[in-house]
Amino acid sequence: MPSFTADTFGPKNIGRIYGKILIAWGIAGAVGPTLMEYIKKTTDSFAVALYIAAGMLAVGFIIAALFRRPTVSVNL
């Protein structure tokens, strides 16, 4: 992830951006399992929670596949 961040936003910006990425990753690590447990309890089926997780994974894959590096415009 650090090399992806540096390649995308430039090495000079990695300090500001990578911290936000780690915070988002930590929040997802806490919210994700809690959400899956809530879905399992409300539907009484872990299969539904897995289908939702698979859908979220597919959306993330599509976003990653469509991602293009931002272009830098030079003002002269």
Secondary structure, 3 states (H helix, E strand, C coil): CHHHHHHHHCHHHHHHHHHHHHHHHHHHHHHHHHHHHHHHHHHCCHHHHHHHHHHHHHHHHHHHHHCCCCCCCCCC
